[in-house]
Amino acid sequence: MPDETSPTPDPTAPQTAHPPDPSLRTAAAQKKTAGLKQAPSPSTPKPGAPPAAPRKGISYADAGVDITSADRSKQRIKMLARKTFNRQVLSEIGGFGGLFALDLEKFPNPVLVSSADGVGTKLKVAFELGIHHTVGQDLVNHCVNDIAVQGATPLFFLDYLATGKLEDMVVEKVVQGISEACRANGCALIGGETAQMPGFYADGEYDLAGTIIGAVSRDKIITGEHIQVGDVLVGLPSNGLHTNGYSLARKLLFEVAKYGPDHYVNELKDKTGAALMRTHRSYLSVIKKLTGAEVVSGMAHITGGGITENLPRILPKGMGALIDRASWTVPPLFEHLQHLGNVEDDEMLRTFNMGIGLIAVIPAEKIKKAKAILNRANERHCLIGRVVRGERKVSYN
């Protein structure tokens, strides 16, 4: 039945046009079809267009940052940090900032003392040996000494660990060392940062740094301003290189001598790696004894730059120091390093601590009392020189 809306053609009506040629219709269709085939596929981007989005979304983990693993590490770090807390800590690990209430009874007129440092290329030895907990102790003890020589008591510590790929057990070992050293120094670990930066660090490597905050009553600050000509220089022994001079030490031992980290060296009576990994000492306990007895005019932590560059930092204008090189026995490690590279004396003295990790400046009239304090503490020490007139320079004889 015809559609009621379509008129029925009249056979008697004149034809005004011929019907289209089927062959023309076919050619036109082919041309149209060919045109469609030449059009770009929806999955193929046009030149200059941004690439199509992948079917599966790319995650942060695909870029090398494993947030889930980092969260697990943070939970373990929280437990290690909490072991260092005291009643002055008002916050938990994980906040935007650590909260610490200063004890104003202990420090009635407080001055805050701060320092920041790292472990340096000693970390390269740690990577080689797979020893990670002692570098955390190195870091804390170095920072503690830096503020203790100014009379400050450590309050709290913040750490920073950055790596390419987060290895849970390595991070935990490092923080374990930090936690243990903080507890030993009466310092709270109240925060820090663990950063994953893929492509920035080589596999299995990381960097480590820390910041310490301490306090001292204003009238107890030790700056060296009261040092006088004739004061005695008392040297306390180091455990080895501590955390300085490792770039030169590694070159001499591993490149020049071709030792491996596990190579036993007769001159050292130890393996190379073990000699290099001896922990940086904390002098806090003995410093407190000396400052409590009010027998020190100044103290210098002997770090990078050796005695040559660190002792002048506390000398007043118009004064220098004369050091007797024969007054202490230089440990075999330093002697062997000098022999391997034929290193000049001056270079050794401004690169390494040469076996002296701390120098206390004692007034001549108080030296007997100071020696008695050190002896009661079973602290080995040497009288290594005196303050003389000069221009903030160390001389050796």
C-alpha positions as a printed Julia matrix, in Angstrom:
397×3 Matrix{Float64}:
   0.0    0.0     0.0
   1.48   3.33   -1.01
   2.4    5.88    1.65
  -0.48   8.31    2.0
   1.93  11.22    2.12
   3.65  10.28   -1.17
   1.89  11.39   -4.36
   1.31   8.73   -7.01
   3.22   9.61  -10.19
   1.06  10.48  -13.23
   2.08   8.35  -16.24
   0.67  10.98  -18.62
   2.84  13.75  -17.12
   5.76  14.85  -19.31
   9.24  13.64  -18.16
  11.42  16.71  -17.49
  14.62  14.78  -16.56
  16.29  11.46  -17.26
  16.99   9.14  -14.34
  20.65   9.11  -13.25
  22.97   6.66  -15.01
  23.7    3.7   -12.69
  27.33   3.71  -13.81
  27.7    7.29  -12.67
  26.21   6.4    -9.29
  28.74   3.58   -8.96
  31.7    5.84   -9.79
  30.55   8.47   -7.36
  30.18   5.87   -4.62
  33.65   4.55   -5.28
  35.07   8.04   -5.18
  33.29   8.68   -1.87
  34.5    5.37   -0.47
  38.04   6.09   -1.57
  37.88   9.43    0.17
  36.81   7.74    3.39
  39.73   5.31    3.24
  42.2    8.17    2.94
  40.91   9.87    6.11
  43.09   9.34    9.18
  42.1    6.57   11.55
  40.68   7.72   14.88
  43.55   5.88   16.62
  46.24   7.63   14.57
  47.01  11.17   15.74
  47.2   13.93   13.18
  50.64  15.45   12.64
  51.39  17.88   15.44
  48.57  16.56   17.63
  49.34  15.27   21.18
  49.61  11.47   21.5
  46.45   9.63   22.37
  46.02   8.74   26.04
  46.96   5.14   26.88
  44.12   2.77   27.61
  45.59   2.12   31.13
  46.41   5.18   33.26
  50.07   5.71   34.21
  50.69   5.85   37.97
  53.36   7.45   40.14
  54.79   3.96   40.62
  55.25   3.67   36.84
  57.44   6.8    37.1
  59.53   5.08   39.77
  57.97   6.42   42.98
  56.33   3.73   45.11
  54.04   5.55   47.52
  52.78   2.31   49.07
  56.31   1.2    49.93
  57.08   4.67   51.27
  54.04   4.51   53.54
  55.23   1.19   54.96
  58.66   2.69   55.65
  57.1    5.68   57.37
  55.3    3.42   59.81
  58.56   1.74   60.81
  60.32   5.1    61.01
  57.61   6.36   63.36
  58.35   3.54   65.79
  62.1    4.22   65.69
  61.59   7.95   66.18
  59.11   7.49   69.02
  61.84   5.73   71.03
  63.68   9.06   71.2
  60.73  11.14   72.4
  60.62  12.91   75.74
  57.99  15.05   77.43
  59.09  18.12   75.45
  57.95  16.5    72.18
  54.35  17.56   71.47
  53.82  16.02   68.04
  53.88  12.7    66.24
  55.96  11.84   63.19
  53.99  12.61   60.04
  52.78  16.12   60.72
  53.78  19.12   58.66
  56.15  20.21   61.41
  57.58  18.81   64.61
  56.53  20.44   67.88
  58.96  20.8    70.78
  58.38  22.69   74.04
  61.54  24.31   75.37
  62.14  23.73   79.09
  62.49  27.27   80.41
  63.42  26.07   83.88
  66.48  24.33   82.48
  67.24  27.22   80.1
  65.96  30.37   81.86
  67.56  32.73   79.34
  67.75  30.43   76.3
  69.66  30.81   73.08
  68.99  28.28   70.33
  72.01  26.79   68.57
  71.64  24.99   65.24
  73.78  23.09   62.77
  73.28  21.09   59.57
  75.6   18.59   57.96
  75.88  15.42   55.91
  77.94  12.23   55.87
  79.74  12.94   52.58
  81.41  10.28   50.45
  81.77   7.97   53.42
  78.41   6.8    52.09
  80.22   5.28   49.09
  82.01   2.9    51.44
  78.71   2.1    53.15
  77.19   1.18   49.76
  80.11  -1.11   48.97
  79.92  -2.93   52.31
  76.16  -2.87   52.75
  76.6   -1.24   56.17
  73.94   1.4    56.72
  73.15   1.8    60.42
  76.48   3.4    61.39
  76.15   6.29   58.91
  73.06   7.41   60.81
  75.16   7.53   63.97
  77.9    9.42   62.12
  75.39  12.05   61.07
  73.91  12.66   64.52
  77.23  12.64   66.38
  78.8   15.08   63.94
  75.93  17.53   64.39
  75.89  17.06   68.18
  79.59  17.93   68.43
  79.14  21.03   66.31
  76.73  22.62   68.79
  78.17  21.08   71.96
  81.47  22.94   71.5
  79.44  26.14   71.93
  78.03  24.89   75.21
  74.67  23.8    73.8
  72.6   20.81   74.86
  70.99  18.94   71.93
  67.19  19.19   71.9
  65.9   17.67   68.66
  67.03  16.39   65.3
  65.63  16.32   61.75
  66.94  13.99   59.06
  66.81  14.02   55.25
  67.31  10.86   53.19
  67.01  10.97   49.39
  67.28   8.0    47.07
  66.36   6.9    43.57
  64.45   3.77   44.5
  63.21   3.29   48.03
  64.59   0.13   49.66
  62.65  -0.4    52.87
  65.32  -2.29   54.79
  68.08   0.17   53.89
  66.01   3.16   54.99
  65.08   1.4    58.21
  68.75   0.62   58.97
  69.79   4.23   58.41
  67.01   5.6    60.61
  67.75   2.96   63.22
  71.27   4.37   63.51
  69.9    7.91   63.73
  67.46   6.84   66.43
  70.13   5.07   68.5
  72.48   8.05   68.34
  69.71  10.47   69.23
  68.85   8.44   72.31
  72.53   8.22   73.31
  72.83  12.0    73.05
  69.51  12.76   74.77
  68.13  14.21   71.57
  64.63  13.65   70.13
  64.13  12.7    66.49
  60.96  14.67   65.78
  60.78  14.73   61.99
  62.5   14.49   58.65
  62.07  13.68   55.0
  62.49  10.54   52.91
  62.51  11.51   49.24
  62.24   9.21   46.22
  63.84  10.78   43.14
  64.08   8.22   40.31
  66.89   8.88   37.86
  68.65  11.29   40.22
  70.65   8.72   42.18
  72.34   5.52   41.02
  70.68   2.24   42.01
  71.42   1.32   45.61
  72.68   4.8    46.53
  71.25   7.57   48.68
  72.24  10.86   50.28
  71.89  11.66   53.95
  71.83  14.96   55.83
  70.53  16.27   59.12
  69.77  19.35   61.16
  70.11  19.66   64.91
  68.69  22.25   67.3
  70.09  22.75   70.77
  69.88  25.33   73.54
  72.21  27.05   75.95
  71.61  29.71   78.57
  72.98  33.02   77.33
  75.57  33.28   80.13
  76.88  29.77   79.33
  77.63  30.28   75.64
  81.18  29.32   74.67
  82.52  31.23   71.69
  86.24  31.44   72.38
  86.12  35.16   73.12
  87.75  34.58   76.52
  90.74  32.68   75.11
  94.06  34.23   76.12
  97.68  33.87   75.1
  99.21  31.04   77.11
  96.06  28.89   77.24
  96.74  25.17   76.82
  95.39  23.15   73.87
  94.13  19.71   74.93
  93.47  17.21   72.16
  90.97  14.35   72.46
  91.39  11.36   70.12
  89.23  10.59   67.12
  88.02   7.14   66.05
  89.55   7.55   62.61
  88.52   9.73   59.68
  85.12  10.41   61.3
  83.2   11.89   58.33
  85.83  13.94   56.52
  88.52  13.41   53.89
  86.87  10.37   52.33
  87.24  11.5    48.73
  91.03  11.54   49.11
  91.1    8.42   51.31
  89.02   6.42   48.81
  91.23   7.52   45.93
  94.39   6.46   47.76
  93.08   3.13   49.07
  90.88   1.96   46.21
  92.47   3.55   43.14
  96.15   3.98   44.0
  96.65   0.91   46.22
  93.92  -1.13   44.45
  92.58  -2.42   47.77
  89.05  -3.74   48.01
  86.77  -2.9    50.95
  87.39  -6.37   52.42
  91.17  -6.28   51.89
  93.16  -6.83   55.09
  95.98  -4.3    55.34
  98.88  -5.2    57.63
  99.76  -1.55   58.25
  96.22  -0.93   59.52
  95.85  -4.26   61.31
  92.33  -4.24   59.92
  90.31  -4.52   56.73
  90.11  -1.39   54.63
  86.34  -1.05   54.85
  86.25  -1.57   58.62
  88.94   1.07   59.14
  87.0    3.57   57.06
  83.63   2.84   58.64
  84.59   3.53   62.26
  81.87   5.67   63.76
  82.25   9.41   64.24
  82.6    9.95   68.0
  80.23  12.0    70.08
  82.14  14.15   72.57
  79.01  15.4    74.31
  79.55  13.55   77.58
  83.1   14.76   78.15
  82.23  18.26   76.93
  79.49  18.48   79.55
  81.96  17.51   82.25
  84.43  20.19   81.16
  81.85  22.94   80.74
  80.1   22.01   83.98
  83.4   22.53   85.81
  83.92  25.83   83.94
  87.45  24.97   82.87
  87.21  25.64   79.11
  87.6   28.92   77.24
  86.81  27.44   73.83
  86.44  24.19   71.92
  86.92  23.2    68.3
  85.37  20.18   66.6
  88.02  18.97   64.12
  86.16  18.13   60.92
  86.78  18.98   57.26
  89.83  21.23   57.07
  91.58  19.48   59.95
  93.23  21.31   62.81
  94.64  23.84   60.34
  91.26  25.31   59.4
  89.02  24.48   62.37
  91.02  25.71   65.36
  91.3   29.31   64.03
  87.48  29.54   63.96
  87.46  30.06   67.74
  90.64  32.13   68.17
  90.19  35.83   69.0
  91.81  38.48   66.85
  95.54  38.8    67.47
  95.98  35.18   68.56
  97.22  32.04   66.89
  98.02  28.47   67.9
 101.28  26.57   68.06
 100.87  22.8    67.76
 103.52  20.24   68.72
 103.25  17.46   66.12
 105.18  15.05   68.38
 102.73  15.4    71.28
 100.4   12.63   70.06
 100.73   9.42   68.07
  99.13   9.7    64.64
  97.0    6.57   63.99
  98.3    4.1    61.36
  95.45   4.85   58.94
  96.64   8.42   58.4
 100.27   7.4    58.09
  99.4    4.75   55.52
  97.3    7.18   53.5
 100.17   9.66   53.42
 102.6    6.94   52.34
 100.35   5.65   49.54
 100.0    9.04   47.89
 103.21  10.72   49.03
 100.86  13.38   50.41
 102.54  16.5    51.78
 102.25  17.24   55.49
 100.32  20.47   54.98
  97.79  18.67   52.77
  97.29  15.93   55.36
  96.81  18.45   58.16
  94.15  20.45   56.31
  92.29  17.39   55.0
  92.21  14.92   57.9
  91.86  15.21   61.68
  95.1   13.2    62.06
  93.78  11.44   65.15
  92.54  14.52   67.05
  88.75  14.91   66.94
  88.28  17.7    69.49
  90.49  20.44   70.91
  89.65  22.09   74.21
  91.31  25.4    75.1
  92.06  25.42   78.82
  93.43  28.38   80.85
  96.86  27.46   82.21
  95.72  27.86   85.82
  92.88  25.36   85.25
  94.77  22.67   83.38
  95.37  20.54   86.47
  91.64  20.48   87.24
  90.78  19.73   83.62
  93.22  16.81   83.49
  91.71  15.37   86.67
  88.21  15.55   85.12
  89.41  13.8    81.98
  91.2   11.1    83.95
  88.12  10.37   86.06
  86.13  10.03   82.82
  88.77   7.61   81.45
  89.19  10.0    78.53
  92.55   9.8    76.79
  94.01  13.21   76.03
  97.2   14.99   75.04
  98.54  18.48   75.65
  99.17  19.36   72.03
 100.1   23.03   72.12
  99.42  26.57   73.3
  97.71  29.77   72.25
 100.28  32.32   71.05
 100.24  35.78   69.58
  99.4   35.74   65.89
  96.66  36.22   63.36
  94.24  33.31   63.7
  96.62  30.81   62.18
  97.89  27.39   63.25
 101.64  26.76   63.2
 103.29  23.38   63.71
 106.65  22.39   65.14
